[in-house]
Amino acid sequence: MEGLRSHRKPAEADDVVPTLPLYLSAPALQVRLEDFELYAVDRLRVLKEISDGLSRGKKSDEMENLVRELWKLHMSHPHASEVVNKDIISHFVLRLVYCRTEELRKWFLSMETSLFRYRFRSETHEAQRALMAEFHLPYKTVTSAEYENVKDKLSQVARSTGQSLSSGDGIFYKVPFEEVPELVAGRRVYIQKGQAYVAMNQVVSLVVTQFRFLLSKALVLTNRKWTTMIREQEKDRLTPLVESLSSSYLGPDYSQPREFTEISLKDIDQVAKSSFPLCMRHLFEKLREDHHLKHGGRMQLGLFLKGVGLKLDDALAFWKAEFSRKFGAERFDKEYAYSIRHNYGKEGKRTDYTPYSCQKIISSMPGVGDHHGCPYRHFSEENLRAALGRMGVGSRALEDVMEKVRNKHYQLACTLTFEAVHGTSYVAGINHPNQYFSDSKKTLESRNNANTA
């Protein structure tokens, strides 16, 4: 691969070159298609873990540690010279992926800004100053004479925030107060005549504000280029990849059952009650109640059951027993049996279809009479509260779940449900219904083994 041209001026002998790019312009280089996708997926893993950490209310120092670990895990490269290339390429690929709608832009802007914030904080003060210079921020350091005049006030502010005046390396910038709203809101700066005195250890707010502003503008411009030119030009090569990446599920596909290799028809009702996530439990109950599900529900539940170990013969018997009560066995064999065999790769193209991930389920749009989709997103509040109550979610946990739902953190709401139902913490977070099932079975089996020991 061609080496990436630096966006920085050549460094002098004593210059400090930060490891954090500013992504001010796209690199002019050729990228292999497999690297195009691989780099983007690796960065997307980082952004999604950041989103999960923020949603869980992790503190600033916890997030900084998390970002450091995620970056090392996902964004390294066998060749040290390619690390920066991977960083910049992955950013611009995802910029293309997430420029396409306002909702996508909002998420990407928030996550990339958070990533930039915690990476910036990990840089040395010298590297931070170099980054400020690259942004051409028009702020001057406070002179020694002026510093002496306001030193007492600065000390008071520092003490009120639990810091010492020397912790900022003795350097302050004078900035219009409206440019550091988060510092003003937190009363973490001294303000005089409309100017905020920002310590070196607080300049992240200045740089992040500028980074967010520039990225926001860039996403709008990228969307304009995408819709007017790139999408059509690349319709046979990049467009399908770009349009699929934003909804990519990055975990195991659960195409084959894992720890628990089989569930039997005689146990399925009990297992549904103890270990099915709400989305599948609702479909299962509706099937038992109405003896029918529309296509979306049959696909969502059917592939889930396949993934948890229901064999093809048992699946045919299960669905036939229910549908026959409403339509008769002959109609089932004629209209529905084929699609079940098809899901198991026994008809048509013989594709081994995989169970739906949370992301796919959340993004579905069920219509009137449908029961598929994600209950945390698609149920009314009243119906969701009732369904969670039937699962055994207590009142206190229920309010925590509803808070996540109101903030549109549907997978975290499901995670909190898992914790409430099983009486245990669940750090991993739910990303797939079959993951919920598998880990539920593990938890219950471990508890039973402990009780019989």
Salt bridges, closest charged atoms under 4 A:
GLU34 OE2 - ARG32 NE 3.65
ASP35 OD2 - ARG32 NH2 2.70
ASP42 OD2 - LYS86 NZ 2.80
ASP52 OD2 - ARG56 NE 3.29
GLU64 OE2 - ARG68 NH2 3.55
GLU64 OE1 - ARG121 NH2 3.02
ASP87 OD1 - ARG43 NH1 2.85
ASP87 OD2 - ARG119 NH1 3.10
GLU112 OE2 - ARG43 NE 2.68
GLU112 OE1 - HIS91 ND1 3.23
GLU126 OE2 - ARG129 NH2 3.94
GLU134 OE2 - ARG8 NE 2.33
GLU146 OE2 - LYS174 NZ 2.83
ASP169 OD2 - HIS125 ND1 3.68
ASP169 OD2 - ARG129 NH1 3.82
GLU182 OE2 - ARG117 NH1 3.32
GLU232 OE2 - LYS235 NZ 3.21
GLU234 OE1 - ARG237 NE 3.15
GLU259 OE2 - LYS442 NZ 3.39
ASP267 OD1 - LYS266 NZ 3.42
ASP269 OD2 - ARG288 NH2 2.71
GLU285 OE2 - ARG281 NE 3.28
GLU289 OE2 - LYS286 NZ 3.62
ASP290 OD2 - HIS371 NE2 4.00
GLU322 OE2 - ARG288 NH1 2.36
GLU322 OE1 - HIS291 ND1 2.85
ASP333 OD2 - LYS320 NZ 3.33
GLU335 OE1 - ARG331 NE 3.22
GLU347 OE2 - ARG341 NE 2.81
ASP352 OD1 - LYS306 NZ 2.43
GLU381 OE2 - ARG385 NE 3.04
GLU399 OE2 - ARG385 NH1 2.77
ASP439 OD1 - LYS442 NZ 3.46
